[in-house]
Amino acid sequence: MSFDDEWSQIRSEQARMRLNQLDGGGSSSEGASDLKTSAGDKKAAAEAIRQILCPDTAKAGDHADAATTAVRTAFGGWQTASALKTVDETWAGQVKLLLGRLTGEANALSGAGLLFQQQDLAVRDGYQQLLGGQGQG
């Protein structure tokens, strides 16, 4: 088979390929599902993180802070008080780190839909360029 024949066959096979098959007709290995994404689900998850998880995490962190401060005051002058101060500072840092991570995850979920769309368009454009030269040469 010549190069031109083989290349023509490859282009023909690619032309028959359907991208983003929602009917599950893709050629995936048995038992494996195709990648599917839902913009609504990602948006709902991001909003749940922003509206529920972040405020509840901050509230729980503040509650523990208040309790530790009260105990630290009660143990004033003892070594336990200085140890509790270290615990309190570490706890506050961990809560801040967790809130930052939750915010990052929410932002990633919000941006994922756009990334999927951009990738799909890039793949489509790549195939159109391949198939665009089909009638030439």
C-alpha positions as CSV (number, residue, x, y, z in Angstrom):
1,M,0.0,0.0,0.0
2,S,1.4,3.4,-1.0
3,F,1.7,6.3,1.5
4,D,-1.0,8.2,-0.3
5,D,-3.4,5.2,-0.1
6,E,-2.6,4.7,3.6
7,W,-3.0,8.4,4.3
8,S,-6.3,8.5,2.5
9,Q,-7.6,5.5,4.5
10,I,-6.6,7.1,7.8
11,R,-8.4,10.3,6.8
12,S,-11.4,8.4,5.8
13,E,-11.5,6.6,9.1
14,Q,-11.1,9.8,11.0
15,A,-14.0,11.3,9.0
16,R,-16.2,8.6,10.3
17,M,-15.2,9.1,13.9
18,R,-17.8,10.9,15.9
19,L,-16.5,13.1,18.8
20,N,-18.5,13.6,21.9
21,Q,-20.8,10.7,21.4
22,L,-23.5,11.1,24.0
23,D,-25.3,7.9,23.0
24,G,-22.4,5.7,24.5
25,G,-21.5,4.4,21.0
26,G,-17.8,5.2,21.5
27,S,-15.2,2.6,21.2
28,S,-14.1,2.2,24.8
29,S,-12.8,-0.9,26.4
30,E,-15.4,-3.2,27.9
31,G,-16.7,-1.9,31.3
32,A,-15.1,1.5,30.9
33,S,-17.3,4.5,30.4
34,D,-16.7,7.5,28.2
35,L,-15.7,10.8,29.7
36,K,-18.8,12.8,30.3
37,T,-19.1,16.2,32.0
38,S,-22.0,18.2,33.2
39,A,-21.6,22.0,33.5
40,G,-24.6,22.1,35.8
41,D,-23.2,19.5,38.2
42,K,-19.8,21.3,38.3
43,K,-21.5,24.7,38.9
44,A,-23.7,23.1,41.7
45,A,-20.6,21.5,43.3
46,A,-18.7,24.8,43.2
47,E,-21.6,26.7,44.7
48,A,-21.9,24.0,47.5
49,I,-18.3,24.6,48.3
50,R,-18.7,28.3,48.3
51,Q,-22.1,28.5,50.1
52,I,-21.9,25.6,52.5
53,L,-18.4,24.1,53.0
54,C,-16.4,27.3,53.3
55,P,-18.7,29.0,55.7
56,D,-19.2,25.9,57.8
57,T,-15.4,25.3,57.9
58,A,-14.7,28.8,58.9
59,K,-17.4,28.6,61.6
60,A,-16.0,25.3,63.0
61,G,-12.5,26.8,62.9
62,D,-13.7,29.9,64.9
63,H,-15.5,27.7,67.4
64,A,-12.4,25.7,68.1
65,D,-10.4,28.9,68.3
66,A,-12.8,30.4,70.9
67,A,-12.7,27.2,73.0
68,T,-8.9,27.0,72.9
69,T,-8.6,30.7,73.8
70,A,-10.9,30.1,76.8
71,V,-8.9,27.1,78.0
72,R,-5.6,29.0,77.4
73,T,-6.9,31.8,79.6
74,A,-7.9,29.4,82.3
75,F,-4.4,27.9,82.3
76,G,-2.7,31.3,82.3
77,G,0.8,31.2,83.8
78,W,1.2,27.5,83.2
79,Q,3.3,25.8,80.5
80,T,0.0,24.4,79.2
81,A,-1.1,27.9,78.2
82,S,2.0,28.4,76.0
83,A,1.5,24.9,74.5
84,L,-2.2,25.7,73.8
85,K,-1.1,28.9,72.1
86,T,1.1,26.8,69.7
87,V,-1.9,24.5,69.1
88,D,-4.2,27.5,68.4
89,E,-1.7,29.0,65.9
90,T,-1.3,25.7,64.2
91,W,-5.1,25.1,64.1
92,A,-5.7,28.6,62.6
93,G,-3.0,27.9,59.9
94,Q,-4.6,24.6,59.0
95,V,-8.1,26.1,58.8
96,K,-6.7,28.9,56.6
97,L,-5.0,26.3,54.4
98,L,-8.2,24.2,54.1
99,L,-10.3,27.3,53.2
100,G,-7.8,28.1,50.5
101,R,-7.9,24.6,49.1
102,L,-11.7,24.6,49.1
103,T,-11.7,27.9,47.3
104,G,-9.2,26.6,44.8
105,E,-11.4,23.5,44.2
106,A,-14.5,25.7,43.7
107,N,-12.6,27.9,41.2
108,A,-11.3,24.8,39.4
109,L,-14.8,23.4,39.1
110,S,-16.0,26.7,37.7
111,G,-13.2,26.8,35.1
112,A,-13.4,23.2,34.1
113,G,-16.4,23.6,31.9
114,L,-14.7,26.3,29.9
115,L,-11.6,24.1,29.6
116,F,-13.6,21.1,28.3
117,Q,-15.3,23.4,25.8
118,Q,-12.0,24.9,24.6
119,Q,-10.5,21.4,24.3
120,D,-13.5,20.1,22.3
121,L,-13.2,23.1,20.0
122,A,-9.5,22.6,19.5
123,V,-10.0,18.9,18.7
124,R,-12.8,19.7,16.3
125,D,-10.6,22.4,14.6
126,G,-7.7,19.9,14.3
127,Y,-9.9,17.3,12.6
128,Q,-11.5,19.9,10.3
129,Q,-8.0,20.9,9.2
130,L,-7.1,17.3,8.5
131,L,-10.3,16.7,6.6
132,G,-10.2,20.1,4.9
133,G,-7.4,18.9,2.6
134,Q,-9.2,15.6,1.7
135,G,-10.3,16.8,-1.7
136,Q,-6.8,18.2,-2.5
137,G,-3.8,16.4,-3.7
